[in-house]
Every structure is written in C-alpha cells, then in structure tokens.
Amino acid sequence: MFVLTLALLAIFASVANAHFRLLYPPPRGDFVDDQEPNFCGGYNNAANRTTFPLSGGFFSIKTGHPSWTAGVLISTAENPDTFDDFKASGQDELALNYFKGPEPGAGTFCIPLDIAAANITDAVDGANVTIQIVVQATDGNLYQCADLTLVKDLKIDSNVSCVNETSATTSNSTNSTGSSHSGAVVGLSASQMPALLSAAMALFGVAFALL
C-alpha cells in the first residue's frame, strides 16, 4: 500500500513539474518556469529577432508533458506586448492551427511552420513578426514567443537541430528544411483542452487518503 502511494505521488509530481521550452527559433529570453503561464513566457518586449523562412520553416520544442496540444499565434505588430496584438477581428491570428501532439508526448519535437500558407495580412517577405507558441497541457496554457524577420526562400542553417524524440522512442532526424517529420498530429479546436490534470488530481487525492 505504501509503495502504491509513493508511486501515485511520483506520478503527480512529474505532472506538476512538467514544462515546455521553445528551442528554435530562439525565444525572447531565458526560460523561467514560473512565467510559462504568462504572455510570451514573461517577456513583453521584442528581442533576439531571427531571420526565418516565409515558407517551409519549422519550430522545435521540448516538453515534459505526456499529453499536450499546441498552436502558433502570430502578430505583425513591431513590438507586440499583449494578447490582443495576436488577434484579428477579435479572433486569434493563427500561423498554425491547434493540433494534438503524439503520445507518449514527453520529448523533443520538430514541427513544420509554413507562415506563407497561413495567408496572414502583412506577414510577407521582409516583415518583422512575432510568433507565440501555445502549449495546452496538464497545467493550463503555457506560452513562449520568438521575434522574427521573414525572408523569402531562406533555408534554415543545417546546424539547427530538427528531430523528433519521445521518452519512449527516437524518430528519424529531418533535414534543415523540415521536409520530413515523423509522428502524426491531429487537428483540434482551441477549446479541446487535455483532461489529464483532473485525473492527476484524482490520483493525488487517492494517495493522500491512503497516507
């Protein structure tokens, strides 16, 4: 019984301590875990602007969550500092629609991002834009931003890592164009949030009762 209790507590602790980091393109600032639920991970000013392909790009994240959903918001404001800067006509401006990550979902993932295909007004060759990656997971919505300058026909440097690697398996690496990616993703609406937190809380309640 005591062993079971410890196992349940360990599961809850691993869920509670899960995070996600934006690996590429470089984020606005250093990762701060308690700022993840805040706008742009706690950074309100544009910084570290990176040249990024208008078409055929990718972004990479590392997450500790076993289940997650993600999407990419975009702003064409020069220095977006509120969530409203990532909206058009009151709706989220999406460079990539929400999708469900593969399971088991903890690991490193490289995800295609074709900004041109999203047909965002003013997201054109030479434009300064900001993307905000939203990861919906067991601890709510988490945010990281990257400030970019879009460049037509740009090829991402081959030194930039683009791999998919879960805690259970290692998938094939992709080349710098992000042209091949393992692991299917399933499109979801923003309202379809993962329900793992409630399950973890239930397990914690059981464990606490057994102490």
C-alpha positions as CSV (number, residue, x, y, z in Angstrom):
1,M,0.0,0.0,0.0
2,F,2.8,2.4,0.9
3,V,4.6,1.6,-2.3
4,L,1.5,2.3,-4.3
5,T,1.1,5.6,-2.5
6,L,4.6,6.7,-3.3
7,A,4.1,5.7,-7.0
8,L,1.0,7.8,-7.2
9,L,2.7,10.8,-5.6
10,A,5.6,10.4,-8.0
11,I,3.2,10.5,-10.9
12,F,1.5,13.6,-9.6
13,A,4.9,15.3,-9.0
14,S,6.1,14.5,-12.6
15,V,2.9,16.0,-14.0
16,A,3.1,19.1,-11.7
17,N,6.7,19.8,-12.7
18,A,6.3,19.3,-16.4
19,H,7.3,22.3,-18.6
20,F,7.9,23.1,-22.2
21,R,10.7,25.1,-23.8
22,L,11.0,26.7,-27.2
23,L,14.3,25.5,-28.7
24,Y,14.1,27.1,-32.2
25,P,13.6,29.8,-33.2
26,P,15.3,31.4,-30.2
27,P,12.8,32.7,-27.7
28,R,12.6,36.3,-26.4
29,G,14.5,35.5,-23.3
30,D,15.8,32.8,-21.0
31,F,13.3,30.2,-19.8
32,V,11.7,30.9,-16.4
33,D,9.4,28.1,-15.3
34,D,7.0,30.1,-13.2
35,Q,6.5,32.6,-16.1
36,E,5.3,29.9,-18.5
37,P,1.5,30.7,-18.0
38,N,2.2,34.4,-18.7
39,F,2.2,36.3,-22.0
40,C,5.3,35.3,-24.0
41,G,6.7,33.4,-21.1
42,G,7.1,36.6,-19.1
43,Y,8.8,38.8,-21.8
44,N,6.9,41.8,-23.1
45,N,9.5,43.3,-25.4
46,A,10.7,42.1,-28.8
47,A,14.3,40.7,-28.6
48,N,16.7,38.3,-30.4
49,R,15.0,38.8,-33.8
50,T,15.8,35.8,-36.0
51,T,15.6,35.6,-39.8
52,F,13.1,32.9,-40.6
53,P,11.7,31.3,-43.8
54,L,8.5,32.8,-45.1
55,S,7.7,29.2,-46.4
56,G,9.0,25.8,-45.3
57,G,10.1,26.7,-41.8
58,F,9.8,24.7,-38.6
59,F,9.9,25.2,-34.8
60,S,11.3,22.9,-32.2
61,I,10.0,22.4,-28.6
62,K,11.0,20.2,-25.7
63,T,8.2,19.2,-23.3
64,G,7.8,17.1,-20.2
65,H,4.1,16.6,-20.7
66,P,2.8,13.2,-21.5
67,S,-0.2,14.7,-23.4
68,W,-0.4,18.2,-25.0
69,T,-2.0,20.3,-27.6
70,A,-0.2,23.2,-29.4
71,G,-0.8,26.0,-31.8
72,V,1.1,29.0,-33.1
73,L,-0.3,32.6,-32.8
74,I,1.3,35.3,-35.0
75,S,1.4,39.1,-34.7
76,T,2.7,41.6,-37.3
77,A,3.0,44.4,-34.7
78,E,6.5,45.7,-34.4
79,N,6.6,45.0,-30.6
80,P,3.6,43.0,-29.5
81,D,3.2,43.2,-25.8
82,T,-0.4,42.0,-25.2
83,F,-2.5,39.0,-26.3
84,D,-4.7,41.5,-28.3
85,D,-1.7,42.0,-30.6
86,F,-2.1,38.4,-31.7
87,K,-5.8,38.8,-32.7
88,A,-7.5,39.9,-35.9
89,S,-11.2,41.0,-35.8
90,G,-11.3,39.7,-32.2
91,Q,-10.1,36.2,-33.1
92,D,-6.7,34.6,-32.6
93,E,-4.4,35.0,-35.6
94,L,-3.1,31.5,-36.2
95,A,0.1,30.7,-38.1
96,L,-0.6,27.1,-37.3
97,N,-3.9,25.6,-36.1
98,Y,-4.1,23.8,-32.9
99,F,-3.0,20.1,-33.1
100,K,-2.6,17.3,-30.7
101,G,0.9,16.1,-30.1
102,P,1.9,12.4,-30.4
103,E,1.8,10.2,-27.3
104,P,3.8,9.5,-25.3
105,G,4.3,13.2,-25.6
106,A,7.3,13.9,-23.4
107,G,10.3,14.7,-25.5
108,T,11.7,16.9,-28.3
109,F,9.6,17.7,-31.4
110,C,10.2,19.5,-34.6
111,I,7.0,20.8,-36.2
112,P,6.6,22.3,-39.7
113,L,5.6,26.0,-39.8
114,D,4.7,27.5,-43.2
115,I,3.8,31.1,-42.5
116,A,3.1,32.0,-46.1
117,A,0.4,29.2,-46.2
118,A,-1.5,30.8,-43.4
119,N,-2.2,33.9,-45.6
120,I,-1.7,36.4,-42.7
121,T,-2.0,40.0,-43.9
122,D,1.3,41.8,-43.7
123,A,3.2,38.5,-42.9
124,V,5.3,39.0,-46.1
125,D,8.9,38.9,-47.2
126,G,11.0,41.3,-45.1
127,A,8.3,41.8,-42.4
128,N,9.0,41.7,-38.7
129,V,6.6,39.4,-36.9
130,T,6.3,37.6,-33.6
131,I,5.1,34.0,-33.1
132,Q,3.7,32.8,-29.8
133,I,3.7,29.1,-29.3
134,V,0.8,28.0,-27.1
135,V,1.0,24.6,-25.4
136,Q,-2.2,23.4,-23.7
137,A,-1.2,20.8,-21.1
138,T,-1.9,19.5,-17.6
139,D,-1.1,22.8,-16.0
140,G,-3.1,25.0,-18.4
141,N,-1.9,27.2,-21.2
142,L,1.8,27.8,-21.5
143,Y,3.5,30.4,-23.7
144,Q,6.8,31.2,-25.4
145,C,7.5,33.8,-28.1
146,A,10.0,34.3,-30.8
147,D,10.6,37.5,-32.7
148,L,11.3,37.0,-36.4
149,T,12.1,38.7,-39.7
150,L,10.5,36.8,-42.6
151,V,12.7,36.1,-45.6
152,K,11.5,34.5,-48.8
153,D,13.4,31.4,-50.0
154,L,15.6,31.4,-46.8
155,K,17.0,28.0,-45.8
156,I,17.4,27.3,-42.1
157,D,21.0,26.6,-41.3
158,S,21.8,22.8,-41.3
159,N,23.3,23.2,-37.9
160,V,19.9,23.8,-36.4
161,S,18.6,20.6,-34.9
162,C,15.2,19.3,-36.2
163,V,14.5,16.0,-34.5
164,N,11.5,14.1,-33.0
165,E,12.4,12.2,-29.9
166,T,9.9,10.9,-27.3
167,S,10.7,9.4,-24.0
168,A,9.9,6.0,-25.5
169,T,11.3,6.1,-29.0
170,T,13.7,8.1,-31.1
171,S,12.4,9.0,-34.6
172,N,14.4,9.9,-37.7
173,S,16.0,13.3,-37.9
174,T,14.9,15.7,-40.5
175,N,17.0,17.9,-42.7
176,S,17.2,21.7,-42.3
177,T,14.2,22.3,-44.5
178,G,11.9,20.4,-42.1
179,S,10.6,18.4,-45.1
180,S,10.1,15.1,-43.3
181,H,8.7,14.7,-39.9
182,S,7.7,11.5,-38.0
183,G,4.6,11.3,-35.8
184,A,1.2,12.4,-37.0
185,V,-0.6,15.3,-35.4
186,V,-4.4,15.6,-35.1
187,G,-6.1,19.0,-35.6
188,L,-8.1,20.3,-32.6
189,S,-10.0,23.4,-31.8
190,A,-8.6,25.7,-29.0
191,S,-11.4,24.6,-26.7
192,Q,-10.4,21.0,-26.7
193,M,-8.1,21.0,-23.7
194,P,-6.3,18.0,-22.3
195,A,-8.1,16.4,-19.3
196,L,-5.0,14.8,-17.6
197,L,-4.8,17.4,-14.8
198,S,-8.1,16.3,-13.3
199,A,-7.0,12.7,-13.5
200,A,-3.8,13.5,-11.8
201,M,-5.6,15.4,-9.0
202,A,-7.9,12.4,-8.5
203,L,-4.8,10.2,-8.1
204,F,-3.3,12.6,-5.7
205,G,-6.5,12.6,-3.6
206,V,-6.4,8.8,-3.5
207,A,-2.8,8.8,-2.5
208,F,-3.4,11.3,0.2
209,A,-6.3,9.3,1.6
210,L,-4.0,6.3,1.8
211,L,-1.3,8.0,3.8
